[in-house]
Structure formats: C-alpha cells, structure tokens
Amino acid sequence: MMRSWNGIFITIVSSHEAAATKQKMVSRSTTYLVASGIVHAVKCGYKTFHARTSVQRRRRGFARINALERQLTIAKAKARVKEREPKKLMLHLSSYINEDQFTSLHRSPRGTVWSKETLTKALKIRLSCGSRGYDMVKELGQPLPSQRTLQRHIEHCKFRPGLLVDIMDSLAVKVICMTEYERHVCLMMNEMQITPSLIYDPSADAVLGRPTIPLADGSLPADTLATHGLVFMLGGVTTRTNAPSSVLVLTLLASPQLSVHFHV
C-alpha cells in the first residue's frame, strides 16, 4: 500500500510481505555467496593445477635436456674415434704407400706428380712382375703410375758404350725374386755393322765413334773408327728373362789377337 505524505510516497507493507521480501534477499545473498565461493574454489583449483602442470613440464624438459646432453657426449666420443681412425690408417699404410699415392686415391691418377720413391717402387714391381703382372697389381687397387710414365722416367738413362750399371742394378732387384731354378741364364750377343764416323751425342755431351775395346797387344791406331757394334744380353734358360748387360762398340779386325774375356 502506498500513501503520500507531504509529497513523499511511502510504501506500507504487511509483516508477512516483509518477511517474504527478507527471505528472498537472504536467499539471493546466499546464492551469491555460494556462487562466489565456487568461483573462488575453481580459481584456486586452476592455479594449483596450473602450478603442478608447470612443474611436470619443467621436469620433463630437464629430463629431455639431460638425454640430449648424453647423446651429444656420445656423438662427440664417436666423432673423436672417427677422426683418429684415418690417422691410424695413414700411420699403418705409410710404411708401403707414399703420400702421392694417397693423393691419387682421392682423385684420378691422371696428372698426378709422382715422387721419386713411388717411381722407384713402381719400376721394381714392373721388373719383377712384367707388363701383365704390373697391370694386374694396378687393377687390384694399388695406386701406381702408368707404364708410359715409367718409360718417360727412365728416358734419362744413358745407354753409353760400356757396362750399363743402371740396368745391372735393376736386374739385381729382379734376381732377388727368382728361385734357384729360374736363375739359369745364357749370354747372347748381337752384332750390327755401322758407318765409320764421329758423332756428337748432346745427351751424353761426348763424341762417339771410336772403339771402346783396344786390341790385346795395344797395336790399335789412335785414329781408328769403329765399324761394328756389339750388344751382349742375358737371357733366361727356364724363364723369359732378357736384359742388356753391356753395349760394346769396337773395331773388328782380321787379327787373331782380338779377344774379349767375360767374368761372370
């Protein structure tokens, strides 16, 4: 019920209505408080859950970091072992493979500058095994120069009249690999007629054309020119072994005093 008093409206309610209104207000307040408590509880629970989740994530992260560090340590150890393996291999192979041979393994052997040690070893293999044996050694993976390279390397050898010391040294290397049965050889001689003249050899820086073997009685004139050339070779009896031992340029005279003695 509403009444006016001096322009002011006053609402007059009964005690029953007042009690009902109060009950509604209490009910609303209780509902708000309960809802606020739930919200607060939910917020607190979320914070607690979030904190626990963060701790678990950090633990998993630390465990992952530790695992990766262990893997990194193992990988570094393996890398050090792999780095030492080529050095050990080089150390073991350096006893019979030279540095230039290692270089030829990484690239084509064409254009490789071979060292004197490698060329000497290749010549020994070529003299010991022959042409086919040398090619077979190369096919098996041994880094060696070609046979044409070896030929160019020995072009500087001077085949002057007299005993060929370089050939004898090479022949000694080949004889080492022979058996007693293969060391039976014979001495062969080949004769060639030449035009008597004096020729300057620029490679030897000498004048050729004079006899290199005098007569036994020493009666050969000083101005005599050679008319024939003789080549003496060693040939294998049981195997194919041919090596020129000496080149003798001399004058063949119709004189019984001419004689050549060999000491084998």
Summary of the structure (lengths in Angstrom):
residues: 264
radius of gyration: 54.0
end to end distance: 159.0
largest distance: 182.3
contacts: 562
relative contact order: 0.06
helix: 49%
strand: 16%
